[in-house]
Amino acid sequence: FFTQKTAYEIRLSLVGSEMCIRDSQPFLSLYRPAVDAAQMAIILLPSQPHQMADGGLLQTLYRDLPIAGWSALIVALPAQPSQHANELVNDAHHRLAIHRTDQAVDHMMAQGAGSTALIADRLSAQLAIETAITRPDITSGLVLWQLDHLQLTSDKLQQLASSQITLLDILPADLLAQDKINRRRQFQLAGFGQNYRQISVPKGQAAIRYSSRRIQEWIATEFKK
């Protein structure tokens, strides 16, 4: 249960941000440029608007990444109805989310970014995967946060591998050792090699800070300024 925040309340809780994207159907998106910004910018895709200000992983990254030199944009998406790709094909909310994500990518390129990395949660993962597949020329990195293996279809993984994207797979905290091995094998069979990295996180609130730190380390290692 959570209390729905207004756009104004969200903006107050994200100091230094601004509404930045205008479209035929305007929507809230918050942009924080970094000082001496890297060529790659980060787009954060929360599946629920309240995640823009709830103290979770995506808001934490939105706050921390610009300090480390990576400009960040967090996008208010329509609520994603499903975790599974085959249930989203004809969904109007999903199509709108794709359009907003495309607008976010275009905005970051207009700000001077040479490429982007997408960071998604469970419900926005299919959106991020689809964007990475359809825009491989400007999507260099993808972070998937605690996805269930059923969300990772072989055809989508093969398309991702063909795009040459670099992927960080943050595993659910309770995943068994054999399941981790099977997961890595799933990506290898799809065509991933050194461009796939897998990490596990602790349970509870510690997972937020730990994941934020590891994501920043991954970005700094894989995509040097």
C-alpha positions as CSV (number, residue, x, y, z in Angstrom):
1,F,0.0,0.0,0.0
2,F,1.3,3.5,-0.8
3,T,-0.1,7.1,-0.9
4,Q,-0.1,8.4,-4.5
5,K,2.1,11.4,-4.8
6,T,1.3,14.4,-7.1
7,A,3.8,15.5,-9.7
8,Y,4.6,18.5,-7.6
9,E,5.3,16.3,-4.5
10,I,7.5,14.1,-6.6
11,R,9.5,17.0,-7.9
12,L,10.0,18.4,-4.3
13,S,11.5,15.0,-3.2
14,L,14.0,15.0,-6.2
15,V,16.0,18.1,-5.6
16,G,17.6,19.5,-8.7
17,S,15.3,17.8,-11.2
18,E,13.0,19.4,-13.7
19,M,10.2,18.4,-16.0
20,C,11.9,18.1,-19.4
21,I,9.9,16.3,-22.0
22,R,7.0,17.8,-24.0
23,D,5.0,15.7,-26.4
24,S,1.6,15.7,-28.0
25,Q,0.6,14.0,-24.7
26,P,2.9,15.6,-22.1
27,F,4.2,13.4,-19.3
28,L,6.4,13.8,-16.3
29,S,10.1,13.0,-16.7
30,L,12.9,14.2,-14.5
31,Y,16.4,15.0,-15.7
32,R,19.6,15.5,-13.7
33,P,22.6,16.4,-15.8
34,A,26.1,15.5,-14.5
35,V,28.9,18.0,-14.3
36,D,31.5,16.9,-16.8
37,A,29.1,14.3,-18.0
38,A,30.1,11.0,-19.6
39,Q,29.1,10.3,-23.2
40,M,26.7,7.6,-22.1
41,A,23.5,8.7,-20.2
42,I,21.3,6.6,-18.0
43,I,17.5,6.2,-18.4
44,L,15.6,4.8,-15.4
45,L,12.3,3.1,-16.1
46,P,10.1,2.7,-13.0
47,S,7.0,0.6,-13.6
48,Q,5.0,2.7,-11.1
49,P,5.0,6.5,-10.9
50,H,5.4,6.5,-7.1
51,Q,8.8,4.8,-7.6
52,M,10.2,8.1,-8.7
53,A,10.1,9.2,-5.1
54,D,9.8,6.1,-2.9
55,G,13.5,5.8,-1.8
56,G,13.8,2.6,-3.8
57,L,16.6,1.6,-6.2
58,L,15.6,3.8,-9.2
59,Q,15.3,6.9,-7.1
60,T,18.6,6.2,-5.4
61,L,20.3,5.8,-8.8
62,Y,18.7,9.0,-10.0
63,R,20.2,10.8,-7.1
64,D,23.6,9.2,-7.1
65,L,24.5,8.7,-10.8
66,P,24.9,12.4,-11.7
67,I,27.3,12.8,-8.8
68,A,29.4,10.1,-10.3
69,G,29.4,11.7,-13.7
70,W,26.5,10.1,-15.5
71,S,23.5,12.2,-16.5
72,A,20.2,10.5,-15.5
73,L,16.6,10.7,-16.7
74,I,13.7,9.0,-14.8
75,V,10.5,8.6,-16.7
76,A,6.9,8.4,-15.4
77,L,5.5,5.4,-17.3
78,P,1.9,4.1,-17.3
79,A,1.5,1.2,-15.0
80,Q,2.8,-2.0,-16.6
81,P,0.1,-4.7,-16.4
82,S,2.3,-7.8,-16.8
83,Q,5.8,-9.2,-16.6
84,H,5.5,-11.4,-19.6
85,A,6.2,-10.3,-23.2
86,N,3.4,-12.4,-24.8
87,E,0.8,-10.6,-22.7
88,L,1.9,-7.1,-23.8
89,V,1.6,-7.3,-27.5
90,N,-1.7,-5.5,-27.8
91,D,-1.7,-3.7,-24.6
92,A,-2.3,0.1,-24.9
93,H,-0.4,1.0,-21.7
94,H,2.6,-0.9,-23.0
95,R,2.5,0.9,-26.4
96,L,2.3,4.2,-24.6
97,A,5.2,3.3,-22.4
98,I,7.3,2.4,-25.5
99,H,6.5,5.8,-27.0
100,R,7.6,7.6,-23.8
101,T,10.8,5.6,-23.6
102,D,11.6,6.5,-27.2
103,Q,11.0,10.1,-26.4
104,A,13.3,9.8,-23.4
105,V,16.1,8.3,-25.5
106,D,15.6,11.1,-28.1
107,H,15.8,13.7,-25.3
108,M,19.1,12.3,-23.9
109,M,20.6,12.2,-27.4
110,A,19.5,15.8,-27.9
111,Q,21.3,16.7,-24.7
112,G,24.6,15.4,-26.2
113,A,24.7,11.8,-25.0
114,G,26.5,9.4,-27.4
115,S,24.6,6.4,-26.1
116,T,22.3,5.3,-23.3
117,A,21.9,2.6,-20.8
118,L,18.5,1.4,-19.6
119,I,17.7,0.3,-16.0
120,A,14.5,-1.5,-15.4
121,D,12.6,-3.2,-12.6
122,R,10.5,-6.4,-12.8
123,L,7.5,-4.9,-14.5
124,S,9.3,-2.5,-16.8
125,A,11.9,-5.1,-17.9
126,Q,10.0,-6.1,-21.1
127,L,9.8,-2.5,-22.1
128,A,13.5,-2.0,-21.6
129,I,14.3,-5.2,-23.5
130,E,12.1,-4.2,-26.4
131,T,13.7,-0.7,-26.6
132,A,17.2,-2.2,-26.5
133,I,16.3,-4.5,-29.4
134,T,14.7,-1.9,-31.6
135,R,17.3,0.9,-30.9
136,P,20.6,-1.0,-30.7
137,D,22.6,1.9,-32.3
138,I,22.1,4.1,-29.2
139,T,21.4,1.6,-26.4
140,S,24.7,0.3,-25.1
141,G,23.8,-1.1,-21.7
142,L,20.9,-2.8,-19.9
143,V,20.3,-3.5,-16.2
144,L,17.6,-6.0,-15.3
145,W,16.6,-6.0,-11.6
146,Q,15.6,-9.3,-10.0
147,L,13.7,-10.8,-12.9
148,D,12.0,-14.2,-12.7
149,H,13.5,-16.6,-15.3
150,L,10.0,-17.0,-16.9
151,Q,10.3,-13.4,-18.1
152,L,13.4,-14.2,-20.2
153,T,12.2,-15.8,-23.4
154,S,14.8,-17.4,-25.6
155,D,13.8,-15.3,-28.7
156,K,14.1,-12.0,-26.8
157,L,17.5,-13.0,-25.4
158,Q,18.8,-14.0,-28.8
159,Q,17.7,-10.6,-30.2
160,L,19.4,-8.9,-27.3
161,A,22.6,-10.8,-27.9
162,S,22.5,-9.9,-31.6
163,S,22.3,-6.2,-30.7
164,Q,25.7,-6.6,-28.9
165,I,24.3,-4.9,-25.8
166,T,26.2,-5.2,-22.5
167,L,23.9,-6.6,-19.8
168,L,23.9,-6.6,-16.0
169,D,21.6,-9.2,-14.5
170,I,20.8,-8.5,-10.8
171,L,19.4,-11.8,-9.5
172,P,16.6,-12.3,-6.9
173,A,18.1,-12.6,-3.4
174,D,16.6,-16.1,-2.8
175,L,17.8,-17.7,-6.1
176,L,19.5,-21.1,-5.5
177,A,23.0,-21.7,-6.7
178,Q,21.9,-24.2,-9.4
179,D,19.4,-21.7,-10.6
180,K,22.1,-19.1,-11.0
181,I,24.1,-21.6,-13.1
182,N,21.1,-22.3,-15.2
183,R,20.4,-18.6,-15.7
184,R,24.0,-18.0,-16.9
185,R,23.7,-20.9,-19.2
186,Q,20.4,-19.5,-20.6
187,F,22.2,-16.3,-21.6
188,Q,25.2,-18.2,-23.0
189,L,22.9,-20.3,-25.2
190,A,21.3,-17.1,-26.5
191,G,24.7,-15.8,-27.6
192,F,26.0,-13.7,-24.7
193,G,29.6,-13.9,-23.6
194,Q,31.8,-11.4,-21.9
195,N,29.0,-8.8,-22.3
196,Y,26.9,-10.6,-19.7
197,R,27.5,-10.1,-15.9
198,Q,25.5,-11.6,-13.1
199,I,25.4,-10.5,-9.5
200,S,23.4,-11.5,-6.4
201,V,22.1,-9.0,-3.8
202,P,21.4,-9.3,-0.1
203,K,17.8,-9.5,1.2
204,G,15.9,-6.5,2.6
205,Q,16.6,-2.9,2.5
206,A,20.4,-3.5,2.1
207,A,19.7,-4.6,-1.4
208,I,19.0,-1.0,-2.5
209,R,22.4,0.4,-1.5
210,Y,24.3,-2.7,-2.5
211,S,22.7,-2.8,-6.0
212,S,23.2,1.0,-6.5
213,R,26.9,0.6,-5.7
214,R,27.4,-2.4,-7.9
215,I,25.5,-0.8,-10.8
216,Q,27.7,2.3,-10.6
217,E,30.8,0.1,-10.6
218,W,29.5,-1.8,-13.6
219,I,28.8,1.4,-15.6
220,A,32.2,2.8,-14.7
221,T,34.0,-0.4,-15.7
222,E,32.1,-1.2,-18.9
223,F,31.5,2.3,-20.2
224,K,34.5,4.5,-19.4
225,K,34.0,8.2,-19.8
